[in-house]
């Protein structure tokens, strides 16, 4: 396809409540939306979910925006593009900038599906119209406050809860939560790389809490410690930040560093790269799930389409709109018996609400027009 126009839309959003993790607190974000129009007039939407104030694995929000506007959009608009070719390392020699690449590429997938008159889920080979979803519970000042929020999410109908942990905020928290939810409820822990090799004995003791997995306990580059923990612990080890590319995923699998993988299309540089990882994990018989990054309805819709693929076997971090936002930029995604519905309209099946785009504090910038 040839691109006729690209606009970037900034929508200021405040979270319903702050989300605290081991690497900082998230209280607000600008939703950075990308609108791509092709030469036939089809319009697609993507979202740049690079976090504000916290360098997760790639560029910061501002760096990602600048790379998108000043580097990637000027390049991609010079070519006829095909989504099947959009691997993260195949951007005309431009390395990195995964969040920015995903934002543009996901909008192109929306256009691609609309040109076929199909939903994105159908184009990707999705096998379900509903996806059972989970909620993330961040850190609080007291254990009771963590338990209170966990029970709120359970009562809202979420199928599983993932607890953010860090040294000094782990064993007692997990014990209290497990007691509150009972032994059958799906419970996970996410450390965001907060531990070191000296903590392996401590992490092994978390077997007592019957976790579905512990996610990214060690730094992204420390695959050896992940492999050691995987060998010693009865609890599955899940990788997140360690897997930015398919080659890194292959290396981690070969080292035995994980038995579960979180695939965030934004982290790995796009939907095409996520599909390749999905197919590899199916071949290896490894469980996987789709992670979230505080997306609005635009990013959530494409993530749900991806999560409908058969190799994503575990509950994703794709909560309802009301979990994070008082008002989403699209019609809200609503929890239905522990599930979210995968949009069935053409493309990603959603678009920004006109009243949101018309608000005074929303900035719409035309970055390219033929």
Secondary structure, DSSP 8 states (H G I E B T S, - for coil): --EEEEEEEEEEEEEEEEEEETTEEEEEEEEEEEEEEETTS-EEEEEE---SS---SS--HHHHHHHIIIIIHHHHTTS---GGG--TT-STT----HHHHHHHHHHHHHHHHHHHTSBHHHHHT---SEEEBEEEE---SSHHHHHHHHHHHHHHT-SEEEEE-BTTBSHHHHHHHHHHH-TTSEEEEE-TT-B-GGGHHHHHHGGGG--S-EE--B-TT-HHHHHHHHHH-SS-EEESTT-SSHHHHHHHHHHT--SEEEE-HHHHTSHHHHHHHHHHHHHHT-EEEE---S--HHHHHHHHHHHTSTT--S-BS---GGGTBSS-SSS----BTTEEE---SSBTS----HHHHTSTT-EEEEEEE-
